[in-house]
């Protein structure tokens, strides 16, 4: 009897770029990939020490910088040797994180990475976008109650990052 698994192990990827690696979700994604012997490249802001315990890990490559400030050339360099990009970007739950700049961190970064992927010489680069709660997927025509729609609208009006997460 021969059994074939229904999933494709991540080990087939040579390298995965993780954006938002120092956040709560991104940190877990990085650790899970490394635990599965996947090579990981991360972008972290200067002075961030969230992944310091992994700094000598052979599967981790750290790029210092702010993804929202990278141009097309820098983004192309980031993905040049990657087979997948996992975006775990989000806004910090602080006054600056909620109301400061960059206002469209997630959507602008994804657009920039997609442009870089489009201009790359690689045949395929998979893009995985970690989504947010309180997001209606209009393409799937999800139905929500009028109360839910009202609350989602309030989020969009009162919390600027929510609009970014939905975009």
C-alpha positions in Angstrom: 0.0 0.0 0.0 1.4 3.4 -1.0 0.1 6.7 0.3 0.8 10.1 -1.3 0.3 13.1 1.0 -2.3 15.7 0.0 -0.1 18.7 0.7 3.1 20.0 -0.8 5.8 20.4 1.8 7.4 23.9 2.0 10.8 22.3 1.8 10.5 22.5 -2.0 11.1 26.2 -1.8 14.7 27.3 -2.0 14.1 30.5 -0.1 11.1 32.4 1.3 11.0 36.2 1.9 8.9 37.1 5.0 7.7 40.7 5.3 6.6 41.8 8.7 8.9 39.1 10.3 9.2 40.9 13.6 5.5 41.1 14.2 3.4 38.6 16.1 2.4 36.5 13.1 5.5 37.0 11.0 7.7 35.9 13.9 5.8 32.6 14.1 6.0 32.1 10.3 9.8 32.6 10.3 10.3 30.2 13.2 8.0 27.6 11.6 9.8 27.8 8.2 13.2 27.6 9.9 12.0 24.6 12.0 11.2 22.9 8.6 14.7 23.7 7.3 13.4 26.3 4.8 15.8 29.2 4.0 14.2 32.5 5.1 15.0 36.1 4.2 13.5 38.8 6.4 13.3 42.5 6.3 13.6 44.2 9.7 14.0 47.8 10.7 17.3 48.9 12.2 17.4 48.2 16.0 14.8 45.5 15.9 15.9 42.6 18.0 12.8 40.3 17.8 14.7 37.6 15.9 18.1 38.0 17.7 18.0 34.5 19.1 18.0 33.2 15.4 20.8 35.5 14.2 23.3 32.7 13.8 20.9 30.3 12.2 22.2 29.1 8.8 18.7 29.3 7.3 18.1 32.9 8.2 19.2 36.0 6.1 18.4 39.4 7.6 18.0 42.5 5.5 18.0 45.8 7.5 15.6 48.4 6.2 12.1 49.6 6.0 10.0 47.8 3.3 7.8 50.9 2.8 10.8 52.9 1.7 12.3 50.3 -0.8 12.1 51.2 -4.5 11.5 48.8 -7.4 15.2 47.9 -7.7 15.6 47.1 -4.0 12.4 45.0 -4.0 13.6 43.2 -7.1 16.9 42.4 -5.3 14.9 41.1 -2.3 12.9 38.6 -4.4 15.7 37.7 -6.8 16.6 34.5 -5.0 13.3 33.8 -3.4 10.6 31.3 -4.5 7.9 32.7 -2.3 6.9 35.8 -0.4 4.9 35.7 2.8 3.4 39.1 3.8 2.6 39.4 7.5 2.7 43.2 7.5 0.4 45.1 9.7 0.1 48.2 11.8 1.2 48.3 15.4 -1.6 48.8 17.9 -0.3 52.2 19.2 -1.3 55.7 18.4 1.6 56.1 15.9 0.8 52.6 14.4 -2.9 53.4 14.0 -2.7 57.1 12.9 0.9 57.7 11.7 2.7 57.0 8.5 2.9 54.9 6.4 -0.9 54.9 6.2 -1.1 52.2 3.4 1.8 50.0 4.5 0.3 46.7 3.5 -1.3 47.6 0.2 1.5 49.8 -1.0 4.1 47.1 -0.1 2.2 44.4 -1.8 1.8 46.5 -4.9 5.6 47.2 -4.9 6.5 43.5 -4.4 4.1 42.5 -7.1 5.7 45.0 -9.5 9.1 43.6 -8.6 7.9 40.0 -9.1 6.5 41.0 -12.5 9.8 42.5 -13.6 11.9 39.6 -12.2 13.5 36.9 -14.4 12.0 34.1 -12.3 9.3 31.9 -13.8 7.2 31.9 -10.6 7.2 33.5 -7.3 4.4 32.5 -4.9 2.8 35.3 -2.9 1.0 34.5 0.4 -0.8 37.4 2.0 -1.9 36.9 5.6 -5.3 38.5 5.8 -7.0 40.4 8.6 -10.1 40.0 10.6 -13.2 42.0 9.8 -12.5 41.9 6.1 -15.3 41.1 3.6 -14.1 39.3 0.5 -16.2 41.0 -2.2 -14.9 38.7 -4.9 -16.5 35.8 -3.0 -19.7 37.8 -2.5 -19.6 37.0 1.2 -22.9 38.0 3.0 -22.7 39.7 6.3 -25.6 41.0 8.4 -26.3 44.7 8.3 -24.9 45.0 11.9 -21.6 43.5 10.7 -21.4 45.8 7.7 -22.0 48.7 10.0 -19.2 47.7 12.4 -16.8 47.1 9.4 -17.7 50.6 8.1 -16.9 52.1 11.6 -13.6 50.3 11.6 -12.7 51.8 8.2 -13.7 55.3 9.4 -12.1 55.2 12.8 -9.1 53.0 12.3 -7.0 54.0 9.3 -5.0 50.8 9.2 -8.2 48.8 8.7 -8.7 50.4 5.2 -5.1 49.4 4.4 -5.7 45.8 5.6 -8.8 45.5 3.5 -7.2 47.0 0.4 
